[in-house]
Amino acid sequence: MSTSMKRVLTLILGGGAGTRLYPLTQVRAKPAVPVAGKYRLIDIALSNCINSGLRRVFVLTQYLSASLNRHISQSFKFDDFSEGFVDILAAEQRIDSNAWFEGTADAIRKMWGILENHDCDLILILPGDALYLMNYREMVEQHIRQDAELTIALNTVHGSLADQFGLAKIDPWSRVTNFVEKPKTPEAREGYEVPKAILSKFEGNLPQGDTYLASMGVYLFSRATLDAWMRETTLKDFGKDIIPEAIRRNRVLAHIHNGYWEDIGTIAAFYKAHMMMLDDNPPFDFTSLAAPIYTRSRNLPNSLVRTSTIDRAILAPGVNIEGATIRRAIIGLRSKIGKGSVIEESIHMGSDYYEASAKDPLRGGAKIPLGVGQNCVIRRAIVDKNTRIGHNVKILNERNVQEEDGPNYCIRNGIVLIPKNSVLPDGTVI
């Protein structure tokens, strides 16, 4: 590890209520949402840190953080003979403040009394809810080489999504000259398109149509610069407040990240990212030897598949599939799929535990066991964990509804979502 990386303290923001990902965030924080069968969203940011040589990491949490805190504490432990740690800083009442975090910058300010005791030269701030691979070492080296006070990681977004991100203008020397947070009108976005001079950096990753330079929510501050913003102002959010002001007061540079990046803060983006994992050349690679993704180690049996048809599927450990058809689907931990069932273009997140048979009197099993029963059809759906789906259940959205809330489901962007712990009796049709 280079000396410069040892001098970096990393802060990962646990995110707010995640309303756009509801109901996946109904009982958990957004970074704790399961991804790709066996991971959690927070694993991406933490793995990027480990692969970049960053070993001092705080995760700031607030909203429904119990499962996130448990996952981090069980998954990311360094040995006793290193200075590395992944620690959780949860929102708490204090003598000087009893308020919850009121923004990204406010979250750090409320914890600054703890953070300022750590010796470092640079502070890296990361989102805990994005899907991307990034070696932060390159960003750190650029920051030091160009004598920046703040460096912002930028990627591209299609014009249709431009109102969901902070957009930046940069000059030929990579200095950020303007920044606007989530501009809602074409006039507000004017001039923020990707400059022709840097188009070549994106090597085919450029979206079709109008494209803009967008903030990834990855910020690298020099220690003294962030200290001044925390002590001398009460600004609550980086994108809305601090970055526009910093452009006038500090030397703010752009770091162009030309790899795949997806902010999966909406159901549509979450679903799209997972379906792309099943392509011939998926843009996000979980099999990279250079940048592995780490998660909790589980002592689960191998997956068991009997007399089934499976095409383009990701199967997590502990899966049991008998006589089913699985096409373009992700089947999560401990999933059980019954005979004659068909799952297509869907995400089944699996279960947190195994249970005994419903006939086992010692365990008092439920009438409808965990998993998917027999002769079910599930298409273009996201089925959350610990769901109990009976026999002959159809989850199809044949009415082509785009938005709807039901007793055991909801529909977002035409995708059916079955919330965690739901029970769908035999013959249910959605």
N, C-alpha and C positions, 0 to 999 in steps of 0.2 A: 504494500500500500504506500502511495506517495505521501510525503509530508503534508501536502495541501489537503488531501482527503481526510487525514486525521484531524485536521483543524476545522472540519465542517460539522455542524450540529444540524440534524434533520428534524423537521416538524411535519407530521402528516395530519391534515385536518380531517376529522371524522365525519364532517358534513352535517347538514341540518336534517329536517324532517323527511326529505326525499319524497315529497308529495307526488311528483311526476312519475315515480316508480311504484306508487300504491297499486295493488295491495302487497307487493313484495316487501315494502317497508312498513307494513301494518304492525309487525311485532319485532322488527329488528332495525338497526341502523343501516343506512345505505351501504357503507363499506363491508357489512357483514352479509350482504346478499350473495347467495351461492352462484358460482359461474363455472361453466365447462364441466359439470358433473361432480367435481370433488373439491374445487377451490372456493375461496371467498374473494370478493373484490379487493379487500385490503391486501391480499397476498401479492397482487401485482406491484403495488408501490413498495412494499417491504422487500420483495425479491429484487426489484430494480436497485434498491439501496444496497442490498448485500452484494449484488453483482457489480456494483460500482465502487465497492470498497468502503462504503459508509456503514459504520458500526454503532453510531450513537444516534438513536432514533426515539423521539417522543411521538405518541399518537394522542391527539386531543379529541376527546369524545364528549358527547352530551346526550343526544337523542336516542332512547331505547338501546343503550350501549352494553347491556349485560352480555348478550351473546357475542358481540364484537370483542369485549374485554376478555371473555373466557377463551375465545379462539386465539387471540394474540398470546395470552399467557401460556396456553398449552402448546403453541406452535413455534414460537420464536424465542429460543433460549441460547445464549452464547455460553462458552465455558467459563469457569470461575477464574481462569488465569488470563483473561483478556479484559480490556476496558470497554468492550462492547455491551450494549443493552438495547432492548426495545421496551420502553416504559409507557404506561398509560397515564395521561393527565385528564381526569374527568372534571367537568364543571362542578363547582362546589360553592356553597355560601361562605362568605368571608366577612370579617368585621367591617371592611371598607366597601363591600358590595355584596348584595344578595341576588343579583340579577344573573340570568343565564347568558351564554354567549350571544351577542347581538350582531355578529358578522365575523368574517374571517380574521380581520385584524383585531377585533375586539377579543376574540378567543385567545389570541397570543398575548395581548396586553394583560388580560386577567391572569395569565400564568407567567407573566414576565418576571415576577419575583423569584420564581423557581428557576426559570430558564437562564436568567442572567448570572447565576452562580456557576454555570458551565463554561469552561475556558474554550474559546473558539474564535476563529477569525471570520468565518462565513456561516450564514444560516440559510439552509435550503428549506423552502416551504413547498409541500406537495399536496395534491388532492388525493383523497383516499378512495375515489370512485371512478377512475378512468382506466381504460384498457389500452396499454401501450408498453413497448419495450424501449428503454432509454438508458444509456450509460451517462450518468450525471458527471462523470469525470471530464468529459469534453466540455460541458457547460462551465464547470469550475475552472478549467484551464483557460477558456476564453475570457471569463470574468477577470481572472488575475492578469492575463496577458494584455488586455485592453483597459486595465485600470478602471473597471466599472464599479459603481456603487450599488447598482441593482441590475440584474440580468433577468429577462423574461423569456421563457421558452414559447416559441410560436410555431403553429402548424397551420394547415389550410382547412377551411370549411366551405361548403357549397353555399351559394347565395341564399337558398331557401332556409338555411339554418343560421344565417348571420346574426339574427336578432336574439340568439340564445347565448352568445359569447361576447367577451371583450375583444374588440378589434384594434389593431395597431397599424400605424404608419411608421415606416423606417426610411432612413436615408441610405446612400450608397456605402456608408461606413458602419452600417448595422446599428446606428443610434436610433432609439425610438423617439419620434418627434411628436406624435399624437396618439391618444388612446381614448376610445369611447366604449362604455360598458353597455352591452345588449341594445344596440340602436334599433329602434322600431320602424323607422321609415327609410326609404331609399335615399332620401336627401341626407339623412344622418350617417349613412354608410358610404357616401360618395368620397372617393379618394383612398379608401381602405383596401382596394383590390390588391392581389398579389403583384408586386412590381415585376415587370418583364425581366429586369436584370437578375432576379433570383429564381425565375421559373425553372431553370435547368437544375437547380438543387433538388427538385422533388422527384426526378427520375421515375415518372409514370405513376406516382402516388397522388397526382393532382386530380381533384374531382372535375367532372365535366361541367362546362358552363361557367358562370361567374363564380370566382373564388376570392376569398378574403383571408388575410392573415389574422389568425385568432389566437388568443392567449390560451395556453393549456392549463393555466392555474399553477404553473411551476415557476416559483420565484426564488432567485438567489440574491440575498442581501449581504453586503459587507456588515460586519457586526456593529460598527459604529453608526452606520446609516439606519439600520433597523432600530437600534437603541434610541436614536433621536426621534424617530416616528412614534415609538411606544411611549416615550417620556414627555414629549413636547406637544403632542396632539391628542385628541380624543376621537379621531377618525375611526370608523368602525369596520370598513370593508376595503380590501386591497383594490379590487377592480373598480368599484364605484368612486372611491375617495382617494386612496393613497397614491395609486399609480399615476392618475392624471396630474396630481400635485407634484409627484416625484420627478416627472418629466421636466417640470419648470425649475426644480431645486437641485436635482441630482443628475449624475451621469448614468443614464438608463440605456442599456444595450439589449438587443434582441439576439436570442440563440435560436437558429432555425433548426427544427427537428423534422427531418424529411421522411421519417418512418410512419408506420401505421399508428393512428391514434383515434380512439373513439371514446367520447364522453358518453357513457351509457346511462345517462340520467333520466331517460324516458323509456317507456315500455317498447316503443317502436325501435329505438336504438339498441336496447338490450336484446330484443328478438333478432334484429338484423345481424348484430355482432355474432350471436350464437350460430345462426344459419350459415354465416360465412366461414365458421370454423370447419364446416363439413365440405367445403369446396376442395378442388384438386390441389390448389396452392393457397392455403388459408393465409390471410394477411397477418394474423397473429399466431405465432409459432410456440406452442407449449413444449415442443420437443427440442428446442435449441440447446446445444451443449454449452454454448458460450454464455447463454443467459437463461438458466433454468428457472422455473417458477416453483417456489417452495410453499408448502402448506403443512397442515397437521399430519403427523404420521398416525395411521390407523392400522390396527391388526385385524384386517378384514379378509375373509376368504376370497379366492378367485371367483370371477363371475362364471355363472353356469347358464349355458344356452342349450336348449333341447328342441329339436324338430322345429326350427324357426327360420324365417327369412329375414336377413338383416342386410341393409344396403346403406352405406354412408351414415354410420352411427358412431357416437362416442359412448362407450360403456364404462362407467365408473366401477371401482371394486365392489364386490359383494352383491352384484346384480343376479337375479334369478328370472330367466325368461323361458317360458315353456309354450311351444306351439303358437308363437305370435309372429307378427310381421312388423318390422321396424324399418322405416325409410326416412332418411334425413331427420334424425332425431338425436337428442342428447339424453341419455338415461343415467340418472344420478345414483349416488351411493345407496346401497341396500334396496334398490327398486325391485319390486316383484310384479311381473306382467303375466297375466293368465292366458289360458288357451284361447285361440281364435281371435285375440285382440289385435287391433291394428293401430299403430302410432306413427303418424307422418308429420313432418315439418313441425315438430313440437319439442318442448323441453320438459322432461319429467325429472324433478329435482331429487326424488328419492325420499329416504327416511333418515331420521337421526338415530334410530335404534331398530333392533329386531324385536318381534314379539312372538309369543307362543301361538300355536294354532287356536282358532276360536273354540275348538272343542276341548281344549286343555282346561280342566277344572281348577288346576293349581294356579293358573295365571289369570283366570277370569277373562279370557280373550273376548274382543268385541265381535259382534255378529258380522260386521263387514271388516275384514282384516286390512292391514296397511297394504297399499299398492293398488294395482289395477286388476279387476276381476276378469271373468271370461267374456269373450264376444263383445268387447268394447271397441269403439272407434274414436280416436282422439286425433284431431287434425288442426294445425295452426293454433296451438294452445301452449300455455305455460302452466304447468301443474306444480304448485309449491310443495314443500316437504310435509311428510306425515299425513298425507291425504288418504282417504279410504273411498275407493271407487268400486261400487258393486258390479254385478254382471249386467251385460246388455246396455251399458251407458254409452250415449252418443254425445260427444263434444265436438260440434261441427260448425256452429254459427251459419247454418244454411240460410238464414234470413239476411245474411251479409250486414249485420248491424255493426256500426263503427264504435259507438259508445253506449254502454248500458250497465246498470248495476242490478244484480239479482241476489237471491237469498244465499246461494253458495258459489257465486261467480261474479265476475265483472268482465266487461269487454272494453278494450282500449285499442284504438287504431285497427279495429277488426280482429284483434287477437283475443282469444278467450283466456282469462286467468282464473285459476282455481286457488283460493287462498290457502295458506298453511293450516293444517289440522281440519280441513273441510271433510264432510261426509256426503257422498253422493249415492243415494239408495239405488237399488236395482231399477233399471229401466229409465233412469233420468235422461232427458234430452235437453241439450243446450245448443 
